[in-house]
Amino acid sequence: MERFDRSGTGSVKWARAGEGRIALGLADMDLPGPPEIGAALAERAGHSAYGYTACDPAGRELVAAWYRERHGVTVDPDWVLLLPFSPRTALRLLFTAAGPRRPVAFPAPEWGGFAQICDSAGLPYRAVPLARDATGYRLPVAALARGGADLIALSSPHNPSGRVWTAEEIRYLAQAVADSGGLLVSDEVHGDLVHPDHGLAQPVAAVVAEGASRHVVTLNSVGKTFNTSGVPSCFALVPDPGLRERLTTLMAGYGLWEGGLLEQVVQQAALRHGGPWLDALLGELVSARDLVLAALPDGAVLSRPEASYLLWLDSAALGLPADRAREVLLTERGVELSDGADFGPAGRGFLRLNYTLPRPLLRTALTRLTGSSCGE
């Protein structure tokens, strides 16, 4: 795509960057989504009654069909909760429903929402440093499970690096929490964005856990996949019926129920019609990823991405001061990236880059970032 303008749309991503700067920070895409979603919203808006809306049970079958067709796995529709709020809200509710007695464990660096949720819920936590080898990051499975884990949380694929965790790593953690009667929460909102050249499927935690599945929750959303996060929704795969009941009871106490009006319209349109659009997007992500990797200096990328549209960068390799790398890029080079400190203390001195921009704008951003021109 040569051009796509989000002016006047209230985009947080571009407001955060500021006028004259190129936004490479917040995790949403500067690409138009599937036209079927807009058409479905317009059709529903044509009926001027926007009252209480029942949850459509067909949505569960759609989620199961999506996993069958896109991931090649079988999901019981009874596992599915259709949630009219953001994945972050779902995680907050899950953490409360789990009621861990020991500190919540998650990798480091890691999406900062886990720490924020623990702080808001008054839950202690421990951030376990990621292992790293010649191929990139690896989950420190033994360290995460050490001491008996009541609650382990992780983003899968990993945010901020785009690493796809293996089925073996997920199974190890699932068995560890099962042995202690705990819960593994796998935030898989980037799971539909595995790069076609990765060669392996995204492990769906609630499925690959096998005999430990009742101790696992997979959380997913059409938000990242189809760029619809402005209409917050998600769906959870919760194999344990007791946990499903606790969650729905907890939701009701906050005035929350399954379904939602616009949320269901967006979810169903995306899952019914979005497959061909997603196939085209994945090809674009690989092309853009390779353009960025070629432009960056050796050693800048900590772990080669295997999914999504994110790169995790060492600021020192870009010639930036570790303590104010984001500020220098913002004020002196006119590009805005996410500060690595947002992903916990282990992220200090690093940056996260989102490369889903129209290609001419991406090349301009890379020229500003590296100080050299970037062609195809």
N, C-alpha and C positions, 0 to 999 in steps of 0.2 A: 504494500500500500504506500502511495506517495504522499498522501496528506490526510490528516484527520484532526479536526479542531474541536476541543472541548470547552471553548470559551462560553461563558454564560450558563454552564451546567452545574455550577457549584462544586466542581471537582476539588476534593480535599487535597489530592495529590499535587495539583498545580497551584492551589492556594498556598500550600506549605512551601513550595519552591520559591514563589514570589515572581514578580514581573521581570521579564527578560532572562529568566533562568530556565534551564531544561530539567524537568522533573524525572529523576531516575530512582526515586525512593520508595514511596508507598506501593504495596503489592496489588495494583490493578493495572489493566492493560489499556493502552491507548490505541485500541483497535475496535471497530464496530462489531457488536455481537450478532448472533443469528437473527435474521429479519423476522423469523417466525415468533420470536418472543415479543417484539414490538407489536406485531400484528395481533397477537393474542391479548396483550394489554389493551390495545385500542378497541378490540371487539368487546372485551368485558367492560371497559369504560363507557361504551355506548349504552349500556343499561344503567340507568341513573340511581339504582338502589344499591347502596354499599353497606348493608347491615351485617349483623352477625352471620358468619358463614360456617357451615358444617365441614368437617374434615372428610374429604372424598377418599374412601377406601381404595379406589383405583390407583391412588398415588403410591400405595405400598407395592402393588404389582408392577408399576412403572419402575420403581427403584430396583426391585428384584430383576426385572428384565434388563435394565441398564447394566447391572453387574454381570448378568449372564452373557450379554452380547459384547460388552466392552472389556470385561475383565476375565471372562471365561470361568466364572465361579457361581456356585449356587447359594443364593441367599433366601432364607425363609421369609416370606412377606410378613409373618407375625413378628419378626425381629424389628421391623421398621417403625420408628417414630418419626412423624412428619412435623417439623417444628417451625413455627412462624417467627423465629428470631435468629440472631446471629450465632455462629459457632462458639464465639466467646461466651455468650449467655448460656448455651448448652453445657459448656465445660464447667462454668460456675455451678450450675445445678448438679452436674454429675459429681463434682468434688464434694458438694454438700451431701448428696445422697450416699456416697461411698463412706463418708465419716471415718477417714483414716485415723488410726491411733498413733502411727509413726510418721515421721516427716515424709512428705510427698517427694518422690525422686524423679528427676528428669535430666536429660543431657545438658552439657554446656560447651559452646554457646547453643542457645535454643530460643525459639520465638518467645518474646518477653511476656506474652499474655499469661503463661503458666505462673510465673512469679507474681504477677499482678493479682491474679485470681487467688493465689494462696494468701497473699497479704490481705486482700479484702475479706477473705473468709476466716482469717485468723489461724491459718494452717502453717506450721513450720515446714520447711522444705530443704532439700539438699541438691545442689547442682553438681552433677558428676561430669568431669571433663571428658570430652569425646576422645577416643583413640584415633590415631591417624597413621596410615601407612603409605606406601608408594602410590596407591590408587586413590587415596583421599580418606575421608572420615569413615570410622567404623563405630558402631554402638558399643560402649563399654558394658556389655550385658552382665558380666559377673559383678562389677562394681555397682551397677544400678540395683541389682537384686540382693546385694549384701545386707545381712542383718534381718532379712525378712521384710518384704515390701508390701505395705498395705495399698499403696497407690503409686503406680508408675505412669507418667505421662510423656508422650513424645509426639513430635510432628513427623509424619511419614507420608511422602518424602520430607526430608529435613528442610526446615526453614530456619536458617538462611542459605544453606549451601546447595540445595537441590539434589542432595544425595538420596538414592533410593535404598532404604534398608532392606536386608535380605529376609526371606521367609524363615531361614534358620534363626536369625537374630530375634525376630518377632516371636517365634515359637518358644525360644529359651525364656524370654521375659514372661510370656503367657503362662508357662508352666511354673515359673518362680512365684508369680502372684497367686496362682491356683494353690500352690503348696502352702502359702501363708493365709489363704482365704481372702486375698486382696483383689485389686482390680487394675487392669492395664487399659489406659485410655489412649487410643491412637487417633490423632487428629490428621485425617487424610484429605484435607480440603484441596491439596495440590495433587491428589492421587490420580486424577484423570489426565494429567499433563506429563506422563512419562514419555521421554523422547523416543521416537521410533527406532533410533539406532542404538538404544541401550541394550536391547536384546532380551531383557527379562521383564516379566509382568510386575506391576505393583502388587506386593502382598497385602491383601485385605485382611487386617488383623483378626477380625471376628470369625473369618473363615479359616485361615491358615493355622489358627490356634488349636484346631481340631478338638481333642478331648477337654481342653481347658477353655473352650469358647464362652462358657457362662461367666468367666472371670475377665472378659474382654469386651470393650465397646469400641466400635469404629464410628467416627464422626466424619461426615462428608457434607458437601454443599455444591449447588450449581454456581455459587458466587464467584469463585476463582476460575472455574472452568469456562464459564460463559460471560464473565465480567458483569455480574448482576448483583454485586454486594450492596449496592444502594437500596435494594429491596431485600432486607435481611431474611434469610431462611437457611435451614439446614435439615439434614436427616441423620438419624443415629441408628446403627445396627446394634441392638441390645438383645443378645440371645437369652439372657436370664429373665424369665417372666417376673420374678420378684423385684428385680431392679427396675424393670419397666413400670411396674405398679408404683414403686416408691417415687420414681421420677414424675409420673403423671400426677400423683397426689401432691408432690412438692410444687409442681407447676401450677396446679389449681390454687394453691395458697397465694401465689403471686398474680392470680388472674390471668394465667396463661393456659391455652389449650392447643391441641394439635390442629393443624389446618392453616387458617388464615386466608384472606381474600386474594390480595395481589400475590402473596407468597405462593399459593397453589397455582395460580395462573402461570407465573414465571417458571416454577419447578416443572410443571407438566409440559409446558411448551418446550423447555430445554431438553428434557429427557425424551420426549417423543420425536423431536425434529432436529436436535442439535448435532447428531452424529457426523454427518458429512461436513458441517462447518468445523467441528473439532478436528477431523482428519486433516483438513487444510491448514488449520492453525498449527498443528504439531509440526508440519513441514516447515512452516514459517519460523517457529521457535528454534528448530535446529539450524536453519540458515542464519538467523540473527545471532544465535549463540556462537556459531563458528566465526562470524564477522567480529564479534566482540573479543573472543579468545585470541584471534589473530592480531588484534590491535593492542592488546595489553602486554606489558613486559613480562619476561619469565619470572615466575615466583609470585606473581600478583594474585593468582587464583588458588585458594587453599584446597579446594576439592572440586574436581571437574563435575559440573552439574549433569545429572542424569534425568532430571524432570523439571518442570515448571520453567520460570523465566527469571531466575535469580542467580546472581553470582556473589560469592563471599570473597572479599578482597583484603589483602594485607596493605595497609596504607603506606608502610615503609617502602614497599616495592614500587609504589607510585611516586616516591619522593616527597611524601607528605608527613608532617609531624603527627605522631601518634595521638597526642592529647587534643589536637584541634583539626584533624583531617577534614571532617565534614565542613567546618567553618571556612577553611581555606578554599575548598572546592566551591562553596556557595558564594563567597565574596570575591574571590580572585579569578575563578575559572567559569563561573556562571552555570554550574551544574549542581543538582541537589541529590545526594545519596542518603541512605539511612545510616545513622551512626551505629557502629558495632556495639556500643555500650547499651543500646536498647535491647540487646540480646543477652544481657547479664554481664557481670564483671569479666568473664572470659572473652567477651567481645571487644574489650577496649583496644583501640589501635587498629580496628578493622572497619570495613564498610560493606553495606549490601547494595548491590546495583540491580535494578529491574530494567531489562533490555527490550521490553515490548513497546516499541515506538515505531511510527512510520519510518521506513528505511532512511530517507534523507535526513530526518531529524536525529536518528540514531547515529549516523555518521558524523553529524555536526557535534553531537554530545561527546563522542569518542575523541574527536579532534580537540575539543576543549579539555577533556579529561587527561589525555596523554600528551598533548602538545604537538601531535603529528597528524597529518591527514589520513583518513581512513576510507579507502575505496572498496569496491566489491571484490 
